[in-house]
Amino acid sequence: PLRDLRAISGSMREAYEAAAMGPRGACLKEQGGVQLRCWSDRDSGTVVLVFDATAAVSAAGLLASIHWRLQNAHLQANFPGEGTIEAKGVVEHRQHVELKPGQRQLTLVTWLDPKMAFSAS
């Protein structure tokens, strides 16, 4: 059962990465071989950010800080894995990402309750 959950989470990560890194995703920032890419789906209330240092030309890799303002949202800063925040009301959160060259991190934001207003900015 736990192994099945890990396999499902791994498959979901691959699908989200493919969406953000592919033609349906948007490049928000690119510099020195590192990228910040985004994909979102309004119908499901899903937002995916991919921090990508796999092609970094500098030994510094990628360093980013994002200030989130969330409402009725579930944020997983390093999907799948640690860094989970649930915002039933309005919650502000600062996410720090530090990657070495060759690394990639996915952040996932989803709706908590689809019957209520959702916001992630």
N, C-alpha and C positions, 0 to 999 in steps of 0.2 A: 503493500500500500504506500509506504513512504517513498519507495523507489519509483512507483508509478507517478506520484505527485511530482517528483523531481524531473521525470521524463516529460511530463506535461508542461511544467514550468519552462524547461529547456526548449521545448518545441514552440511555446508561446513567445519566448525571447527571440528565437530565430525568426519567427514570423514578423514580430514588431520591428526587429532590426532591418529585415528585408524591406519592409514598408518605408521606414525612415531613410534608408540608404538608397532606395530605388527612385524611379522617376516620380512617384507620388509623394515623396518626401521633399522637404524644402531645406536648403542649406542656409542656416541663420548666420553662420560665421565660418570663415575659412582663412587660416593663416599658418604659414610654415609647415604645411602638410597635416595640420590638425583641423578637425571640423566639429561643429555643433550642428546637428541635423534634427529636424522635427517632422513628425507625422501626426495628424489628428483626425478623429472621426467624430463629427458632431452628434450623429445619431446614437452612438454608444457612450458618448462623453469620455472618450479615451484620448489622452495626449501622451506621445512618446517623444522623449529627447534622447539622442544618441551622442555621447561625447566620444569622439574617435581620435585616438592618437596612434593608430596603427601605421600611418605614413609620416609620422613626425620627423622633421629633418634636424631638429634640435634635441640635445640630450635632456632639455628641460621638460619635454612632453607637453602636457596640457594642464593648465590651472584655471579653474573657473569658479565663479561664485554667482548663484542665482537667488534672488529674493522672490519667494513665492507668496502670493496672497490667495488662499484657498477657501472655498466654501462648499460644503457638502461633497468633499473630495477625499480620496484615499491616495496618498503619495508614497510610492516605493522608490527611494532614491537610488538604489542599486538593485534593480529587478533581475532575476528573482533573488531575494535575500534580505539583507538587513536594511535599516533606514526607513521604517514604515511610520507614516503620520496619518492619523484620521482627523479630518476637520469637519465636524458636524456643523458648527457655526463658522464664523470667519476667523481664520487662523493665518498668521504670518510666520514664515519659516525661511531661514537662510540655509541653502544647500551649498556645500563646498565640494568641489571635485578636483582631485589631483591624480593624474595618470602619468605613468612612465611611457616612453615610446614603445609602441607595440600593443598597448592596452586599449580597451573599449569599455564603456559603461553605459547602461541603459537606465533611464528614469521613466517610470510609468505613473501616470495620474489617471484615475478613473472615478466615476460617480460612486458615492456611497448609497444614495437613495434616489433612483430615477424619477420619483414622484415629486421631488423637491428641486429648487433652483440649484444649479451647479456653476461654479466659477473657478478657474485656475489661470492666474496671470502672474 
